[in-house]
């Protein structure tokens, strides 16, 4: 996988469109706004700045999105839907529960690494509840659509854990705490920017470090939840060595 860059002040925005194609203009707005919201947050970004980055007048932007909150909700919804589409196949893949767990981690890490704004935007959406609850935001902390997508993704992971425990593949675990641990090990990792790079001593989004993140998260989970009887039997690494 090619190396990519974390969204920062030096990360170039998508090139402005000419506005000839309304659907193309809307997609360009969403592309630019995704990078800017990840970089600046909801409260720190204005529609005028988005319009300027896209190459539109602010009044033209209103033809597509009537408020900043409407734009933010669609950006976040698109990001979460993109992530869900990568995770869902892992939950129904052939093989045992341990293999599906590994595939799920691979999918999370790949999705976050391929779209650098995703992790930072996800973290901001969770910590900016006060800004999103403000009257001018005209909505709850997360839209109903975003909440539903999050619930499906988290629910799918928790079902995988519950099924693995029921079948004796996984040890009994606290699904809530383990879910939080995985979010920290994946989403926070790719949102941590220069701090994370200082901790691991390498660029987080390089191909080598993305592969290492997959390995470390899977190794942590296997050692923590695989039952002793199933660890050797269901380990994809063991199967590949045979």
KATAWO-V960447 format. One record per helix or strand of 3 or more residues. SS is the DSSP state (H for helix, E for strand). FROM is the first residue (numbers start at 0). TO is the last residue. If there is no record, write none. Layout:
ss: [SS & SS]
from: [FROM & FROM]
to: [TO & TO]
This chain:
ss: [H & H & H & H & H & H & H & H & H & H & H & H & H & H]
from: [21 & 46 & 57 & 67 & 96 & 115 & 128 & 134 & 143 & 174 & 192 & 206 & 227 & 235]
to: [39 & 53 & 60 & 90 & 113 & 126 & 132 & 136 & 165 & 190 & 199 & 224 & 233 & 240]
